Amino acid sequence: MHRSRPLIAVLLAAAALAATPALAQNPPRPAGTPDRDAQRRAAFDRLDTNKDGYIDRDESHAARATVFDRLDADKDGRLTIDELVSTRRGRGQSLKSQAGVNAQTDTAAPVTDVRRARAERQLKRLDTDKDGTISRAEWLAVDDRRFDRCDADKDGKLAFGECRVAQATRGDRRGTTVR
């Protein structure tokens, strides 16, 4: 009986190791939940306006400028805290595509303290000249920094997934690894 204990232990260990790959796989998505990879791919394809399989700096700038124009309600070339708050949507709501492909209505979510706090943090982070507004140049400078950070191979264009790979190798700005 004592000889079979090590054999049983080895068999249990082997069974545990055989089950490990099955445990490491992603569980199936519940019905009705979005496929994030498909969403990312669709967003990438919308930004790739010349359909060459890459997003270059001009395509990225054009998309970011479109968002700025949509947010700039009074069309004065500057974003105020009120413009950021009134046009910012909650996380669960669908966003219009940056390239303007999606024709959903542009209704604003009700203003909450959380939304106002997020808009204030965004204004503080992007308002580099500290005048209380975000200029178009300040808005596009963020795009330049993001593009440079994501362009891991420094070829002036982003392939699908290149930014996520670059973030994963460096960690995101909070110091955690992006998955």
HELIX and SHEET records of a PDB file:
HELIX    1   1 SER A    4  ALA A   24  1                                  21    
HELIX    2   2 ARG A   36  LEU A   47  1                                  12    
HELIX    3   3 ARG A   57  LEU A   71  1                                  15    
HELIX    4   4 ILE A   81  THR A   87  1                                   7    
HELIX    5   5 ASP A  113  LEU A  126  1                                  14    
HELIX    6   6 ARG A  136  CYS A  150  1                                  15    
HELIX    7   7 GLU A  162  ARG A  170  1                                   9    
SHEET    1   A 2 TYR A  54  ASP A  56  0                                        
SHEET    2   A 2 LYS A 157  ALA A 159 -1                                        
SHEET    1   B 2 ARG A  78  LEU A  79  0                                        
SHEET    2   B 2 ILE A 134  SER A 135 -1                                        
END                                                                             
